[in-house]
Amino acid sequence: MVAWLIAVSTNLLGVSDFSLKIMAPLLYTASAWVIFEITTKLKDERAGLIAALIFMLSLIHISEPTR
């Protein structure tokens, strides 16, 4: 799936560093929105905001595997 997303972004924007890296922040933001929506439906808007904020502030998205 990652290869398909990279192919879409490079087809739309051309081959560049930007087009290779743009999908990560877009999908990260979309994931936070989905977390907000699900939590809001299960609990309330305040809980949704807190859950999305915790997700956005977590450092797991910037970790790299060790070599």
C-alpha positions as CSV (number, residue, x, y, z in Angstrom):
1,M,0.0,0.0,0.0
2,V,2.9,2.4,0.7
3,A,4.2,1.8,-2.8
4,W,0.8,2.7,-4.3
5,L,0.6,5.9,-2.2
6,I,4.1,6.9,-3.3
7,A,3.2,6.1,-6.9
8,V,0.1,8.4,-6.7
9,S,2.0,11.2,-5.2
10,T,4.8,11.0,-7.7
11,N,2.4,10.8,-10.6
12,L,0.6,13.9,-9.3
13,L,3.6,16.0,-8.2
14,G,6.5,14.5,-10.2
15,V,9.5,12.7,-8.8
16,S,11.0,14.8,-6.0
17,D,11.8,14.6,-2.3
18,F,8.6,16.4,-1.5
19,S,6.4,14.0,-3.5
20,L,8.0,11.0,-1.8
21,K,7.5,12.4,1.7
22,I,4.1,14.2,1.5
23,M,1.9,11.2,2.1
24,A,3.2,10.5,5.6
25,P,2.0,13.8,7.2
26,L,-1.2,13.6,5.2
27,L,-2.0,10.1,6.5
28,Y,-0.8,11.0,10.0
29,T,-3.3,13.9,10.1
30,A,-6.1,11.7,8.6
31,S,-5.4,9.1,11.3
32,A,-5.7,11.8,14.0
33,W,-9.1,12.9,12.5
34,V,-10.3,9.3,12.5
35,I,-9.3,8.8,16.1
36,F,-11.1,12.0,17.0
37,E,-14.3,10.9,15.2
38,I,-14.4,7.5,16.7
39,T,-13.7,8.7,20.2
40,T,-16.3,11.4,19.8
41,K,-18.9,8.9,18.8
42,L,-18.0,6.6,21.7
43,K,-17.6,9.2,24.4
44,D,-17.8,12.9,23.7
45,E,-16.0,15.7,21.9
46,R,-13.6,16.5,24.8
47,A,-12.5,12.9,24.9
48,G,-12.0,12.9,21.1
49,L,-9.9,16.0,21.3
50,I,-7.8,14.5,24.1
51,A,-7.3,11.2,22.2
52,A,-6.3,13.0,19.0
53,L,-3.9,15.3,20.9
54,I,-2.3,12.3,22.6
55,F,-1.9,10.6,19.2
56,M,-0.5,13.7,17.6
57,L,2.0,14.3,20.4
58,S,3.2,10.7,20.6
59,L,6.7,10.3,19.4
60,I,6.1,6.8,17.8
61,H,5.7,8.4,14.3
62,I,9.3,9.7,14.3
63,S,11.1,6.7,15.5
64,E,13.4,4.9,13.1
65,P,14.5,1.3,13.3
66,T,18.0,0.8,14.6
67,R,20.6,-0.4,12.2
